[in-house]
Amino acid sequence: MRLSFEFDLLSRLRRNKGQTDAEKRSNINVTNPFMGVFGRNTKSGVGITEEGALGLSAVYAAINKISSTLASLPLNLYRETAEGKVIAKEHPAFVILNSEPNEQETAFTFIERMLSDALMYGRAYAAIERGSVTSRPVALHPLDPEVIRPDVFDGQKIFRDSDSGSVYYPDDLIVLESFRGKSPIRLHMENMGITAAAMEYGARFFGTGGNIGGFLITDKSLTDEQYHRLKNTWSTQHQGIHNAHETAILEHGLKFERSTIPPDEAQFIATRKFQVEEVARIFGIPPILIQAEGATTYNNVEQILIAFAQQTLIPWARRFEMELDRKLIPDRERGEYHTRFDMRSLLRGDLDSRREFYATAIQHGFMSVNEVRKMEDFNGIGESGDIHLVQVNQIPLESAKAYGEKITAATGDPNQ
């Protein structure tokens, strides 16, 4: 159960009264739990780290697509009123969330950094800087997730920076976690290893001029001098991109036999394509959005983008929103203030779909003209645009006779 900020602050002051920063750190014996062998080799023979995985184009594209797309959406702080919700520009946390979380970053770069860290390492952290007088949040500072370690001290969860020794309490950190707080790259290390191995295999193949490795065979014995001379001569004349397609001349009964599988027989291209789909599956993103080949047409692009927004971005947005509400909004303001990403630009579809929706909304009276114009980033047209309209061409049967008599009387035409 999370204590309120006021109670937690007082308890910390009482606990740390009269202690220096060094004494406070020395009183907390934080262990560094075993997090797995960082960058361990995979069965494919290629070692992978979270940072190194960005060198794989599919991993880079997936993380960049998710983090930059969500960062491009407005993150607003709203206040609930009797008339509905309004943007709370007067709240101290509004500027932090909407434009400038700290002096070095914009809101875009901060959100992109937090999302990319969570996607790579499983967790992202940002320290909350609070005002000395009001204890209100005044800035958010991203931390390196590789050096932050969770632990428990005196029955309370804490986080410690293993480099500096700084200790953070839960109320002092924004913590954004992926599924179960696990790194997707670490969990799928073997999968990433296959992707990296295929890339390295292709690089080595083309780096040697497309020459396949093999054996030089002879039925004669070679002296050490002949062996080394033959090896050096062969390497000089037949390896490297500059020696591609050169003709090999074999003397003294030498024969060449391949020792590796050619790329076509190893289904090199098919393997690389499949691994792109695997990476997309790991990060929950449609493969077409990271330029993977797939059956896509003009008609289904919109549905792919909407599926990406609903199934990938919205879960991340809700994780972020709920953590921000928990840490930046005091208990006494809960229910009145809340944060929200504006997802409408991703979910509203193409122009024809929006036009059809707006026409229906106005005809049936659940949206006004000004509300429609606002969704399209147009200015309102005055008070007349706030009127909600309802069609009257469908009425109950028992009212039809009275309605007809009323229309006839209004027009003065007895034949109506």
Residue, then its C-alpha position, 0 to 999 in steps of 0.5 A: m500500500r502506497l503511503s501518501f506523499e505528506f506522511d511519507l515525507l514526514s516519516r523520512l524527515r524523522r528517520n533521517k534527522g541528524q544524519t549526513d548523506a554518507e551516514k544515511r547511505s551507510n545505514i542501508n545495506v542494499t544488495n545487487p541481485f543477480m540479473g543474469v549474465f549481461g551480454r551472454n553468448t547465445k547458442s548461435g554463437v553471437g553475444i547480444t546485449e540490450e544496447g547491442a541489439l539496437g544494431l539489428s535493424a528490425v529491433y531498432a525499427a520496432i523500438n523507434k516506431i513505438s517510442s517515437t509515435l507515442a512521444s509525438l502524441p500530446l500528453n495533457l493534464y486534465r481537470e474534471t469539472a461539472e461541465g466536463k474535463v478541461i486542460a489544467k494549465e494552471h497545475p504545476a505538473f502541466v508544464i512538466l508533462n506537456s512541454e519541458p520535464n527538465e532543463q535539458e529535454t523536451a517532453f518528446t525526448f523524455i517520453e521517447r527515452m522512457l519508452s525505449d528504455a522500458l522496451m530494451y531493459g524492461r524498466a525505465y526510471a526517472a527521478i522526481e525533483r520536488g520543490s523545497v517549499t511546496s514539495r510539488p514536482v518541478a522536474l523529471h530526470p531520466l536515470d540509467p536503468e542498468v545501474i538502478r537496483p530495487d531492494v527492500f530496507d526496513g520493510q520498505k521498497i527502495f531503489r539504489d543507484s549502484d554507481s553513485g550509491s544514491v537511494y530513491y524511495p518509490d514516491d521519488l521515482i517514475v517507474l515504467e515497466s514492460f510486461r512483468g518488468k522483464s527485458p524483451i531482448r533478454l527474454h528472447m536472447e536466442n531469437m535475437g542471436i539468430t538474427a545477429a548471426a544471420m546478419e554477421y553471416g551475410a556480412r562475412f560472405f560479402g566481405t570475402g567477395g562471396n567466396i565460400g570457405g573450404f579446404l585445399i586438398t593434396d595427396k602430397s606432404l607439405t613442409d611447414e614453409q610450403y604450408h604457410r606460403l600456400k595459406n598466405t598466397w591463397s588468402t591474399q589472392h582470393q579473400g576480400i571484396h576486392n578479389a571477388h570473382e577472381t580466377a583461382i589457379l591450382e598447382h601440383g594436384l591441389k583440389f578445392e572442396r567447400s566446407t560451408i553451406p552456400p547462402d541459397e542452400a541455407q535459405f539465408i534470405a528466408t531466414r532474415k525475413f522470418q527473423v524480422e517477423e519474429v522481432a515484430r512479434i516480440f515487440g507486438i508491432p505489425p511487421i509492415l510498420i518496420q518495412a517487413e514484406g507482407a500482404t498490405t494494400y491501400n484499403n487495409v493500411e488504415q486498419i493496420l495503423i488502428a490495430f497498432a494504436q489499439q493493441t500496442l500504443i494504448p497499453w503503453a500509454r495506460r502504463f505511463e498515465m497511471e504511473l504519472d497520476r500515482k506519483l505526480i498528483p497528490d492524494r487530495e487531488r486524485g479523481e479531480y486531475h488525471t493525465r491522458f495521451d491524446m490518441r484521437s489523431l491515431l484512431r480517427g481514420d481517413l478523411d472519408s471515414r471521419r466525414e461519415f462519422y461526423a455527419t452521423a454524430i451531428q444528425h443524431g445530436f451526440m456532437s455539435v458542429n463546434e465539437v466536430r470542428k475542435m476534433e479537426d483542429f478548427n476554430g469554433i463558429g460561435e454560440s450557434g455552433d454549440i447547438h445540438l441538432v436532432q432529425v425529426n423524420q422518424i417519430p412514433l406512429e401514435s404521434a404521426k397524425a398530430y404531427g401531420e395536422k401541425i405541419t398542415a396548419a403551419t403551411g395553410d395547405p389543406n391538401q398536405 
